[in-house]
């Protein structure tokens, strides 16, 4: 007799809705579109003040860290809600890279000291693996020579604000390297709110945390699964703002949103967003429970990127001339959606991974 796995409850709990309301209120007050646009044009795109408010004021940096290590002891479901709201605001903070990806790598290694530092927001962490790397893909490493690290790693997200970098080496270890010991060179990035950089190590000293392979795989899998929640928030913003604009904009003395052709486009987009929400909630629940995680992550990332990109493209096009201007924030959402479409693996890479998992590999 086999025991059937209970169906996950994908609805938001009261606690999750309360967390959403708190984060949204904070972002409304501290992360308006004008401020994000201004930072995107500057040499310091990260909003350090907002990050401190989110972490020191609300304790969000330690959501995944156990309470005995100064964290909140929450689950990936609560993290998913936060990422939805950060996606709605294209907030330029290193939450995904530090509070999720770096934290997951440290949880795999069991390093209590660094987990406490990240949870208490006394340090920002970063995994020195290219943002484009899929959970099951090969990643670059640095050399270990004479007890020091040498090499160059490209496409590392949010490296500019990281206090400690987790660096995979060719001896199979994952090393913690303090930021002053490395050279961080900004790279040209499409997404102005999540900058990339090249990290160069020339004789940097690092502390070995554990084996790199399981830690990196766990971190990238969580990053891919929860990235979908950010993409969901982005798509919801694009849909909501487009509907609002089309209700106000008039042509021939009637709201543009009343035209049948536009209604059909918006209705299809709404369906896509609803489906994305279900897949994203399923991935977050799978990460929280540990049930069928690989499949849930592959499913959501095979679907999320096309929906987020199309939502942003529709928003830009249906906003007309104003949508093409630099002053309107829609271009930030389109760039984030495009950049996210290759982060932690493309949709095609995840479809191939899913085919392997369910035994439908192409001949």
LINRA-V469025 format. One record per helix or strand. SS is the DSSP state (H for helix, E for strand). FROM is the first residue (numbers start at 1). LEN is the number of residues. Records with the same first field share a line. If there is no record, write none. Layout:
BEGIN
SS=FROM-LEN + FROM-LEN
END
This chain:
BEGIN
H=14-17 + 33-8 + 48-10 + 60-3 + 67-3 + 76-13 + 95-15 + 112-8 + 159-3 + 179-3 + 212-37 + 256-3 + 260-30 + 293-26 + 320-5 + 330-11 + 347-12
E=125-3 + 142-4 + 148-10 + 164-6 + 173-6 + 183-4 + 196-9 + 207-5 + 250-2 + 254-2
END
